[in-house]
Amino acid sequence: MEKEVEKIIATNGANNTNFLEVHEALTMKQAIDEAKRCLHCKIPQCRKGCPIENDIPSFTSALAMGNIGQAMSIINERSNLPAICGRVCPHEKQCQGSCVLAKKGQAIQIGKLEEFIADFDTDMELIRERLPQKTRGRIAVIGSGPAGLTVAGDLARQGFNVTIFESQEEAGGVLMYGIPEYRLPKSIVRKEIEKIVALGVDVRLNTTVGKNGVTIDSLFAEGFDAIFIGTGTSVPQNMNSTPGSQLRGVNQSTYLLHQVNVFNEGLTTRDKVPVDPGDRVAVIGGGNVAMDAARTAIRLGADVKVLYRRTLEEMPAIKSEYEEAVAEGVEFWWNTSCVEFIGGENGRLKALRLHTSEGERIEPFNRVFLAIGSRPANRIVSTTEGIEVDEKGYVKTVERPFGMTTRRGVFAGGDVVHRPQTVVLAMKAAKEVAAGIAQYVDAVKLLQICS
């Protein structure tokens, strides 16, 4: 890993070559040799550690025998996004961290194996599974992030006719616009989405539900049997109560990540990216979004400090992300809060007044990116009657059928219900909701037949 980081630092500057994927993929021999190390435990803790209960021992065993197609089929039973999960899941906290060999520091590289199998399947265009006819019902999925894609894939495999409604010009949600290229190449996201489309899923882009006459009611009128809301948490939390928060140079981390991603895709110009070489950048927050923003700013040639109000031990970011950020040159200031944004000429940010365990001090910064959380937008709820939310705008759901909101036939899952979490946790919730949708639609159709 150190050599990979050195390469990045050596080429640091304002060009998108810095955003090449950091970690090299396994070769076939490396993957098979790694799979052979699996002990095939009688009670596999790795599977218990996986939020979606991927059958890790079985796909590892298939790979060890060279049966990559079989390994892919096993993964497909639980995951619609294996090439993505293999790259961005916090494996050290989940499957890999639960491996019995982890105690000796020799855990099976489960994420790398999943990534290898999924990439091989895509590159070799292996034969796809046979699918049932789409006669079981029509489902509308709002949002094409991890939750929406999971629901779409699961239900399409079960014989439902699924249509995804996406407000952006390209599907993928946070996978496409919120995770840096060096962690998740956009070509990988597109290939995973192509596989879901190949299941018979239709995708309507540039279509915002809750705007221009497209509403929950209009979708039901169009003939959909059930609707899934998987719009995530698109409204970032701000620091409006902090003096100077409206100064030029104070932005959201999600804005930086979005602009860099579209720049790397050639969809905007370099001047639209809000970081220049030599900028002194502060990232406020301690989660994975803060790590992404800090490591992105470093790649753009900035001097980057992460300000976190608690300690390293309390920081919610994945440990490996923190360690790689440090290796790349990001500096961390612990027990540090910003109490004032100080302006200079033309209403631009000049410095921050910081409160630390040692008192207050002023530090010069010309860019700040906030990564202190997010909440759901109310666009769909405000244009629909009968969907209840809590005091923070998160959608309320019930246990039976799992994931249904207070509006009959409307379901929700992922971050819009459970607060911002990881990709795989959003997928876990979405799989449970997909099962609830199937039960609901089957029950409604049975009642219609009986009546």
Secondary structure, DSSP 8 states (H G I E B T S, - for coil): -HHHHHHHHHT-SSSGGGGS-SS----HHHHHHHHHT----SS-HHHHHSTT---HHHHHHHHHTT-HHHHHHHHHTT-S-HHHHHHHS-GGGTHHHHSGGGGGT----HHHHHHHHHHHHHHHT--------S-S-EEEEE--SHHHHHHHHHHHHTT-EEEEE-SSSSS-THHHHTS-TTTS-HHHHHHHHHHHHTTT-EEE-S--TTBTTB-HHHHHHTT-SEEEE-----EE---TTSTTTTSBTEEEHHHHHHHHHHHHTTSS-GGGSS--TT-EEEEE--SHHHHHHHHHHHHTT-EEEEE-SS-GGG--S-HHHHHHHHHHT-EEE-SEEEEEEEE-GGGBEEEEEEEETTEEEEEE-SEEEE-S-EE---HHHHTSTT--B-TTS-B---TTTTTB-SSTTEEE-THHHH-S--HHHHHHHHHHHHHHHHHHHHHHHHHHHH-
